[in-house]
Amino acid sequence: MIKGKKVSLRPLEKEDIYKIVEWRNQEGVRTNFLDSGLLSKYAQEAWYEQYQKHFQQYQKYNDRLIFAIEAENQYIGITWL
């Protein structure tokens, strides 16, 4: 975990994907994406499984690492670094 003064970054966990789906499916959010269709929990779970499967490869090249962002121990979003 990487801790800052106001936020912390931690590895993405499976439970985070359900929060991502909830956020991503909001009308005001999804209309800003190229693919503005609704996400299903099933599709997000499949994406997460692929991410986990290739996580070691991503670490090897130090790209496409995804972190959950927390403030005061509450999940507030994700970031790619």
N, C-alpha and C positions, 0 to 999 in steps of 0.2 A: 504494500500500500504506500502511496505517495501522499504525504500530508502537507497541506499548506495552511495559511492563517485562517482562511474561510472555507475552503473546500478540500476534499480528499479524492484521490483517484484510486480505484481498486480494480482487480480483474473482474471482468464480466461474469456473472453467474446466471444459471438457467432461469431463476426466478425473475431476473431483470427483463427477460424477453416479453413477459406478459405486460409489464409496464410500458415497454416500447410499443407494443401493439396498441394498447389503450391510447397512448399519446399520438402515435402515427395516424390512427384512424379518426382523429378529431378533424372535422370539416376544415377549420382554419389552418390546420397543419398540413394535411395531405394534399391540399390543392397547390401547395408550393413544391411538390415533388414532380419529377418527370412522369413517373408512374403514380398517378393520383388515385388508383383503385384502393379499395379496402384491403388491409392485410388480414389474413386468418391466423389464428393461433397455431394451427397446424403448419402453415408455411413458415412462420417465425421459428417454430421448434425445429423444423428441417434445416433452416439456415443456421441455427445455433449448433446443431449437431455437426454440420459441415465445418463451421468455424472451429469447434473443439477438435475435430478430426485433423485439421490442418494447422492447429495452433503452434505445434512445435516447428513446422516449416516457417510460419510467419515470424516466430521469434528468431529463427536462424538468420533471416534477412532483415530483421528489425523494421519491418513495415507492416502496415495493416493491423496494428495492435489496438484493441478496443478496450476502453476502460469505462467503468461506471463512475459517475460523479456523485459525491455525497456532500451534503452540508448539514452539520449538526446531526450526523449519523442517519440522515434521511436521503434516500435515493432521489436525485433530481434530474438525471439524464445520463447520456453517454457521450464519449468523444473518441475519435480515431486519432492516434498519434503515430 
